[in-house]
Amino acid sequence: MNPDADHAYEVRHIHPYQAVKTYRCPGCDHEIAPGIGHEVVVPDTAPEERRHWHTSCWHREGRRRKG
């Protein structure tokens, strides 16, 4: 899942106190540990493809797709 202008996404910031599980970031393939703030990205047309991203990975991916 990559951010681009052709698709709409709901992006929710998860604060460190809300992060209670471990996830794998699709941007860098590293773990997002409990207690680390991050983004939950949900495609409008495919909510089942929700993914958890490091905040910096999500922003970097957005810049990459725009440029």
MODELLER restraints for C-alpha pairs under 7 A, 6 or more apart:
rsr = mdl.restraints
at = mdl.atoms
rsr.add(forms.Gaussian(group=physical.xy_distance, feature=features.Distance(at['CA:2:A'], at['CA:61:A']), mean=6.84, stdev=0.5))
rsr.add(forms.Gaussian(group=physical.xy_distance, feature=features.Distance(at['CA:3:A'], at['CA:61:A']), mean=6.76, stdev=0.5))
rsr.add(forms.Gaussian(group=physical.xy_distance, feature=features.Distance(at['CA:3:A'], at['CA:62:A']), mean=5.47, stdev=0.5))
rsr.add(forms.Gaussian(group=physical.xy_distance, feature=features.Distance(at['CA:3:A'], at['CA:65:A']), mean=6.77, stdev=0.5))
rsr.add(forms.Gaussian(group=physical.xy_distance, feature=features.Distance(at['CA:4:A'], at['CA:62:A']), mean=6.80, stdev=0.5))
rsr.add(forms.Gaussian(group=physical.xy_distance, feature=features.Distance(at['CA:4:A'], at['CA:65:A']), mean=5.82, stdev=0.5))
rsr.add(forms.Gaussian(group=physical.xy_distance, feature=features.Distance(at['CA:4:A'], at['CA:66:A']), mean=6.87, stdev=0.5))
rsr.add(forms.Gaussian(group=physical.xy_distance, feature=features.Distance(at['CA:8:A'], at['CA:43:A']), mean=6.14, stdev=0.5))
rsr.add(forms.Gaussian(group=physical.xy_distance, feature=features.Distance(at['CA:8:A'], at['CA:44:A']), mean=5.67, stdev=0.5))
rsr.add(forms.Gaussian(group=physical.xy_distance, feature=features.Distance(at['CA:9:A'], at['CA:41:A']), mean=6.39, stdev=0.5))
rsr.add(forms.Gaussian(group=physical.xy_distance, feature=features.Distance(at['CA:9:A'], at['CA:42:A']), mean=5.43, stdev=0.5))
rsr.add(forms.Gaussian(group=physical.xy_distance, feature=features.Distance(at['CA:9:A'], at['CA:43:A']), mean=4.39, stdev=0.5))
rsr.add(forms.Gaussian(group=physical.xy_distance, feature=features.Distance(at['CA:9:A'], at['CA:44:A']), mean=5.35, stdev=0.5))
rsr.add(forms.Gaussian(group=physical.xy_distance, feature=features.Distance(at['CA:10:A'], at['CA:41:A']), mean=5.80, stdev=0.5))
rsr.add(forms.Gaussian(group=physical.xy_distance, feature=features.Distance(at['CA:10:A'], at['CA:42:A']), mean=5.08, stdev=0.5))
rsr.add(forms.Gaussian(group=physical.xy_distance, feature=features.Distance(at['CA:10:A'], at['CA:43:A']), mean=6.34, stdev=0.5))
rsr.add(forms.Gaussian(group=physical.xy_distance, feature=features.Distance(at['CA:10:A'], at['CA:44:A']), mean=6.66, stdev=0.5))
rsr.add(forms.Gaussian(group=physical.xy_distance, feature=features.Distance(at['CA:11:A'], at['CA:39:A']), mean=6.40, stdev=0.5))
rsr.add(forms.Gaussian(group=physical.xy_distance, feature=features.Distance(at['CA:11:A'], at['CA:40:A']), mean=5.67, stdev=0.5))
rsr.add(forms.Gaussian(group=physical.xy_distance, feature=features.Distance(at['CA:11:A'], at['CA:41:A']), mean=4.60, stdev=0.5))
rsr.add(forms.Gaussian(group=physical.xy_distance, feature=features.Distance(at['CA:11:A'], at['CA:42:A']), mean=6.40, stdev=0.5))
rsr.add(forms.Gaussian(group=physical.xy_distance, feature=features.Distance(at['CA:12:A'], at['CA:39:A']), mean=5.57, stdev=0.5))
rsr.add(forms.Gaussian(group=physical.xy_distance, feature=features.Distance(at['CA:12:A'], at['CA:40:A']), mean=5.14, stdev=0.5))
rsr.add(forms.Gaussian(group=physical.xy_distance, feature=features.Distance(at['CA:12:A'], at['CA:41:A']), mean=6.58, stdev=0.5))
rsr.add(forms.Gaussian(group=physical.xy_distance, feature=features.Distance(at['CA:13:A'], at['CA:38:A']), mean=5.89, stdev=0.5))
rsr.add(forms.Gaussian(group=physical.xy_distance, feature=features.Distance(at['CA:13:A'], at['CA:39:A']), mean=4.57, stdev=0.5))
rsr.add(forms.Gaussian(group=physical.xy_distance, feature=features.Distance(at['CA:13:A'], at['CA:40:A']), mean=6.37, stdev=0.5))
rsr.add(forms.Gaussian(group=physical.xy_distance, feature=features.Distance(at['CA:14:A'], at['CA:37:A']), mean=5.32, stdev=0.5))
rsr.add(forms.Gaussian(group=physical.xy_distance, feature=features.Distance(at['CA:14:A'], at['CA:38:A']), mean=5.25, stdev=0.5))
rsr.add(forms.Gaussian(group=physical.xy_distance, feature=features.Distance(at['CA:14:A'], at['CA:39:A']), mean=5.78, stdev=0.5))
rsr.add(forms.Gaussian(group=physical.xy_distance, feature=features.Distance(at['CA:14:A'], at['CA:40:A']), mean=6.99, stdev=0.5))
rsr.add(forms.Gaussian(group=physical.xy_distance, feature=features.Distance(at['CA:15:A'], at['CA:37:A']), mean=4.58, stdev=0.5))
rsr.add(forms.Gaussian(group=physical.xy_distance, feature=features.Distance(at['CA:15:A'], at['CA:38:A']), mean=6.91, stdev=0.5))
rsr.add(forms.Gaussian(group=physical.xy_distance, feature=features.Distance(at['CA:16:A'], at['CA:35:A']), mean=4.44, stdev=0.5))
rsr.add(forms.Gaussian(group=physical.xy_distance, feature=features.Distance(at['CA:16:A'], at['CA:36:A']), mean=4.76, stdev=0.5))
rsr.add(forms.Gaussian(group=physical.xy_distance, feature=features.Distance(at['CA:16:A'], at['CA:37:A']), mean=4.25, stdev=0.5))
rsr.add(forms.Gaussian(group=physical.xy_distance, feature=features.Distance(at['CA:17:A'], at['CA:35:A']), mean=5.88, stdev=0.5))
rsr.add(forms.Gaussian(group=physical.xy_distance, feature=features.Distance(at['CA:19:A'], at['CA:34:A']), mean=5.10, stdev=0.5))
rsr.add(forms.Gaussian(group=physical.xy_distance, feature=features.Distance(at['CA:19:A'], at['CA:35:A']), mean=5.09, stdev=0.5))
rsr.add(forms.Gaussian(group=physical.xy_distance, feature=features.Distance(at['CA:19:A'], at['CA:36:A']), mean=6.23, stdev=0.5))
rsr.add(forms.Gaussian(group=physical.xy_distance, feature=features.Distance(at['CA:19:A'], at['CA:37:A']), mean=6.55, stdev=0.5))
rsr.add(forms.Gaussian(group=physical.xy_distance, feature=features.Distance(at['CA:20:A'], at['CA:34:A']), mean=4.68, stdev=0.5))
rsr.add(forms.Gaussian(group=physical.xy_distance, feature=features.Distance(at['CA:20:A'], at['CA:35:A']), mean=6.34, stdev=0.5))
rsr.add(forms.Gaussian(group=physical.xy_distance, feature=features.Distance(at['CA:21:A'], at['CA:33:A']), mean=6.82, stdev=0.5))
rsr.add(forms.Gaussian(group=physical.xy_distance, feature=features.Distance(at['CA:21:A'], at['CA:34:A']), mean=5.07, stdev=0.5))
rsr.add(forms.Gaussian(group=physical.xy_distance, feature=features.Distance(at['CA:22:A'], at['CA:31:A']), mean=6.59, stdev=0.5))
rsr.add(forms.Gaussian(group=physical.xy_distance, feature=features.Distance(at['CA:22:A'], at['CA:32:A']), mean=5.58, stdev=0.5))
rsr.add(forms.Gaussian(group=physical.xy_distance, feature=features.Distance(at['CA:22:A'], at['CA:33:A']), mean=4.76, stdev=0.5))
rsr.add(forms.Gaussian(group=physical.xy_distance, feature=features.Distance(at['CA:22:A'], at['CA:34:A']), mean=5.52, stdev=0.5))
rsr.add(forms.Gaussian(group=physical.xy_distance, feature=features.Distance(at['CA:23:A'], at['CA:31:A']), mean=5.60, stdev=0.5))
rsr.add(forms.Gaussian(group=physical.xy_distance, feature=features.Distance(at['CA:23:A'], at['CA:32:A']), mean=5.07, stdev=0.5))
rsr.add(forms.Gaussian(group=physical.xy_distance, feature=features.Distance(at['CA:23:A'], at['CA:33:A']), mean=6.79, stdev=0.5))
rsr.add(forms.Gaussian(group=physical.xy_distance, feature=features.Distance(at['CA:23:A'], at['CA:52:A']), mean=6.50, stdev=0.5))
rsr.add(forms.Gaussian(group=physical.xy_distance, feature=features.Distance(at['CA:24:A'], at['CA:30:A']), mean=5.61, stdev=0.5))
rsr.add(forms.Gaussian(group=physical.xy_distance, feature=features.Distance(at['CA:24:A'], at['CA:31:A']), mean=4.39, stdev=0.5))
rsr.add(forms.Gaussian(group=physical.xy_distance, feature=features.Distance(at['CA:24:A'], at['CA:32:A']), mean=5.81, stdev=0.5))
rsr.add(forms.Gaussian(group=physical.xy_distance, feature=features.Distance(at['CA:25:A'], at['CA:31:A']), mean=6.11, stdev=0.5))
rsr.add(forms.Gaussian(group=physical.xy_distance, feature=features.Distance(at['CA:25:A'], at['CA:32:A']), mean=6.51, stdev=0.5))
rsr.add(forms.Gaussian(group=physical.xy_distance, feature=features.Distance(at['CA:25:A'], at['CA:52:A']), mean=5.89, stdev=0.5))
rsr.add(forms.Gaussian(group=physical.xy_distance, feature=features.Distance(at['CA:25:A'], at['CA:53:A']), mean=4.69, stdev=0.5))
rsr.add(forms.Gaussian(group=physical.xy_distance, feature=features.Distance(at['CA:25:A'], at['CA:54:A']), mean=6.18, stdev=0.5))
rsr.add(forms.Gaussian(group=physical.xy_distance, feature=features.Distance(at['CA:26:A'], at['CA:53:A']), mean=6.51, stdev=0.5))
rsr.add(forms.Gaussian(group=physical.xy_distance, feature=features.Distance(at['CA:27:A'], at['CA:53:A']), mean=6.72, stdev=0.5))
rsr.add(forms.Gaussian(group=physical.xy_distance, feature=features.Distance(at['CA:27:A'], at['CA:57:A']), mean=5.42, stdev=0.5))
rsr.add(forms.Gaussian(group=physical.xy_distance, feature=features.Distance(at['CA:27:A'], at['CA:58:A']), mean=6.96, stdev=0.5))
rsr.add(forms.Gaussian(group=physical.xy_distance, feature=features.Distance(at['CA:28:A'], at['CA:57:A']), mean=6.91, stdev=0.5))
rsr.add(forms.Gaussian(group=physical.xy_distance, feature=features.Distance(at['CA:32:A'], at['CA:54:A']), mean=6.85, stdev=0.5))
rsr.add(forms.Gaussian(group=physical.xy_distance, feature=features.Distance(at['CA:38:A'], at['CA:52:A']), mean=6.98, stdev=0.5))
rsr.add(forms.Gaussian(group=physical.xy_distance, feature=features.Distance(at['CA:38:A'], at['CA:53:A']), mean=5.97, stdev=0.5))
rsr.add(forms.Gaussian(group=physical.xy_distance, feature=features.Distance(at['CA:38:A'], at['CA:54:A']), mean=4.87, stdev=0.5))
rsr.add(forms.Gaussian(group=physical.xy_distance, feature=features.Distance(at['CA:38:A'], at['CA:55:A']), mean=4.99, stdev=0.5))
rsr.add(forms.Gaussian(group=physical.xy_distance, feature=features.Distance(at['CA:39:A'], at['CA:52:A']), mean=5.72, stdev=0.5))
rsr.add(forms.Gaussian(group=physical.xy_distance, feature=features.Distance(at['CA:39:A'], at['CA:53:A']), mean=5.19, stdev=0.5))
rsr.add(forms.Gaussian(group=physical.xy_distance, feature=features.Distance(at['CA:39:A'], at['CA:54:A']), mean=6.20, stdev=0.5))
rsr.add(forms.Gaussian(group=physical.xy_distance, feature=features.Distance(at['CA:39:A'], at['CA:55:A']), mean=5.56, stdev=0.5))
rsr.add(forms.Gaussian(group=physical.xy_distance, feature=features.Distance(at['CA:40:A'], at['CA:50:A']), mean=6.92, stdev=0.5))
rsr.add(forms.Gaussian(group=physical.xy_distance, feature=features.Distance(at['CA:40:A'], at['CA:51:A']), mean=5.79, stdev=0.5))
rsr.add(forms.Gaussian(group=physical.xy_distance, feature=features.Distance(at['CA:40:A'], at['CA:52:A']), mean=4.54, stdev=0.5))
rsr.add(forms.Gaussian(group=physical.xy_distance, feature=features.Distance(at['CA:40:A'], at['CA:53:A']), mean=6.31, stdev=0.5))
rsr.add(forms.Gaussian(group=physical.xy_distance, feature=features.Distance(at['CA:41:A'], at['CA:50:A']), mean=5.65, stdev=0.5))
rsr.add(forms.Gaussian(group=physical.xy_distance, feature=features.Distance(at['CA:41:A'], at['CA:51:A']), mean=5.43, stdev=0.5))
rsr.add(forms.Gaussian(group=physical.xy_distance, feature=features.Distance(at['CA:41:A'], at['CA:52:A']), mean=6.28, stdev=0.5))
rsr.add(forms.Gaussian(group=physical.xy_distance, feature=features.Distance(at['CA:42:A'], at['CA:49:A']), mean=6.62, stdev=0.5))
rsr.add(forms.Gaussian(group=physical.xy_distance, feature=features.Distance(at['CA:42:A'], at['CA:50:A']), mean=4.43, stdev=0.5))
rsr.add(forms.Gaussian(group=physical.xy_distance, feature=features.Distance(at['CA:42:A'], at['CA:51:A']), mean=6.68, stdev=0.5))
rsr.add(forms.Gaussian(group=physical.xy_distance, feature=features.Distance(at['CA:43:A'], at['CA:49:A']), mean=6.78, stdev=0.5))
rsr.add(forms.Gaussian(group=physical.xy_distance, feature=features.Distance(at['CA:43:A'], at['CA:50:A']), mean=6.72, stdev=0.5))
